[in-house]
């Protein structure tokens, strides 16, 4: 942990809560502004073909996949929203993990809010997406997403990097043995 004292449980929890609330607020404010100011399903150029606003209500997951299973996404988001605070309270003592999980939780809560409280009804609400990057394609659809999605995807990449680098939730690192040098060949 490079000389820093580990976070206390309360400090980790407070940091996660502040970051999650900040991301949730930014996500919901941006969705409110999109709903109030953007036409439905009509591209508004922001930066040419690179970035556009494009308001849609997404019943599915990423790229509108699984539209008929909205309730499953609600349950999954709810489970993650419960699991992150439990993990933080039980194990997180690392600042980098607290920041990562706080930002991830904020993104999860942003989309969970939509699933719970937006039309067509509780638990099956459609997520507000409005950021279009036409150059980013997945299967047959360009990427249309929101602020919560950006935090979810980015923090999942950070989680993968932390795991691959052996950074534990308490901030210590796994000690991986390096491969032994091959024995030098004995010359006659």
NORVEN-V316050 format. One line per field, one symbol per residue. phi: phi as a letter, one per 20 degrees, with the letter a starting at -180 (. if undefined). psi: psi as a letter, one per 40 degrees, with the letter a starting at -180 (. if undefined). A space follows every 50 residues. Layout:
# NORVEN-V316050
phi: ???
psi: ???
This chain:
# NORVEN-V316050
phi: .lneffffgffffffffffffffgfffffffgffffddfflcfcfdblef bbebfbdeedeglmfmgecgfffffffffffefffffffecfcdfffffg ffffggffffffgffeddfergncfeefdbdddgfedcldcffcbcfggf ffffffffgfffffemeefenfdfeefeffffgffeef
psi: efeiiiiiddddddddddddddddddddddddddddeiihfhhhhdgbed hihghihheaahffifdefddddddddddddddddddddddhehdddddd ddddddddddddddddeiieihefihhhiehhgdehihbeiihhaadddd ddddddddddddddefhideeiihhhhihihihihhh.
